[in-house]
């Protein structure tokens, strides 16, 4: 398969899986949108589920890299934590298929890529760094992750996750940080 054909199938699969989910997506519809014979999906991806896994893996990789890049610019673990919701909301605005793909995967029964949503490890690391720096009240990371990630993802389904992101950042600042970032330097 040429690189162009592969990209066409990945793009068509991404759009259709985001709209209809894995179970609702049809191989013939993906092939038709990509402008190729449906046998190419079976041959090169070992079927619809193989294409789905590759689409999802690519979305996760791109999303995680983008989050890492955006958060790396923040000067402290506390600021990185507060930047999380806005960084994810911005990413969802750029990649509209991301929220439905990740939420669909999270709700799917059976084998999945659970535990690999964009930046789960990055979020856990950010929380750990903030806790280590003494800037975070005691919190159970595995309970905070669904709030941060899920809240913004659900808002992303509606198209604009920015208001939810701002609300979550405010809740994080007031509820989790022991000292607001910049409170001693006056740059708030």
N, C-alpha and C positions, 0 to 999 in steps of 0.2 A: 504494500500500500504506500502510496506516495505521502510525503509529509502534508501536502495540501489536502488530500483525501482524509487523512487521519484528523487534521484540524477541523475539517467540515463535519465529520462525524462527532467529534468532541463538542463542537459548538452547538450542533443540532441536538445532541443528547442533553447537554447542559440546559438548554431552553425548555425542552420537552420534559425532562425529569423535574425541573423547577416548577413547571406548570401542573404536571399530572402525577408526579411521584413515580417511583420505580414500578409499582404495580399497575398504574394507569397508563404508563408509556407503552407505545406499541412500536415494535421494530420497524414495521413498514412506514410508520409516520416519521420516525427518525431518519430512515434512509431517504424517504421522499424529500424531507426538508434539506438533507445534506446533498441531494442530487446524485445519489449512488444506489447501486443494487443492494438490497437488504442482506444478501449473502455475505457481503463484506463485513458486516457487523459480526456475524457468526464466525467467520473465518479469522478475522484479525483480533477480535475481542472475546471470542468464545461465547458470544451471545450478549443479550441485553444486560445481564447482570455484570458481566465483565466490563462493558462500556460504562455502566453506572459506577462501578468501583474506581475506574480510571478517572472519570469526570470528578467524582467526589474527592479522590486523592489529590488531583490537581488543584481543585478549589481550596482544599485545606492547606496545601503547600503555599500557594500564592497568598492566601489570607494570613497565614502565620508569618511569612516573610514581610508582608506589608505592616502588620502590627508591630513586629520587632523593630522595623525601621522607624516607624512613627514614635514608638515609646523610647527608643534609644536616645532621642534628643532631649528627653526630660532629665533635669539635673539631679533628682533624688528619687529614692524608691517611693516616697509619699506622693510626689508629683506624678510619677509613672502610674501609680494606682489611680489617682484622680483623673488622669488622661485616658484611662482604659475605655470608659463608656463612649467618649467622643471619638476616639480612634476607631473603635468598632463601628460606630454609627457612620462615620465617614467611609469606612471600607464597604459597608452595606450599600451606601448610596452609589458607590462606584461599581459594585458587583451585585446587581439586583437579584441574581439567581442564588446568591450565597445563603440568604436567610431561609428561603423555602427548602433548599437542599439540606441544610444542616438540621433544621427542625424536623423535616421529613425523616431524615436518618435517625434522629433522636427518638422518634415515635415508632419507628419500624420494629416489628417483631423479628426475632431471629438474629442470625449473625450480622453484625454491623461494625462500623468503625467507631463505636462508642468510646469515649475517652480521648478522642482525637479532634475535637472541635477546635477552631482556630485559636491558638494561643492558650489552651488549657494549661500546658506546662509553663508557658510564659507567664500566665496569670499567677500560677502557684509560686513561681520564682519571685515575681514582684511582691506578692504578699509575704513571702519568707524574708525577702530583703527588708521590707518595711518593718516587719516584726523584729528582725535582727538589729535594725537601727534604732529600735525603741519607739518608733513612730506609729505603731499600730496596737490598738487594744486587742485582747485575746479574741480570736475568731477561728472558727473551724473552716478551713479552706474549702473543703468539699461541699459545704453548705453555702458558702458565699459565691462560688463559681456559677451555679445555676441562676442565681439572682442577677449577677452581672451579665453573663453571657445570654441567658434566656430572656431576660427583660428587654435587652437591646435587640435581640433577634426577633422577638415577637413584634416589637415596634417596627422593625425593618420590614415586616410583611405588609404593613400599612403604607410603606413608602418613605416615611420620614422618621428615622429613629433619633434624630437630634434632640427633640424635647425629652424623650425618655432618658437619653444619655445625660442630659443636663440635670435631670431630677436625680438619677443614680449617683452622679458625681457629688451632688450636694449632700445626699444621704451618706455617702462614703466619708466625706469630709467631716460632717457633724457627728456621725455615729461610730466611726472606726479609728480615725486619727487621734492620737493623744495630743498632738500640737499641730494646728493647721500649718501647712508649708508656708514659709516666709513670714510667719507671725512675729519672729524676732528680728527680721530684717526690714519690715515695713513694705515688702513688695507685693502684698496681697491685692 
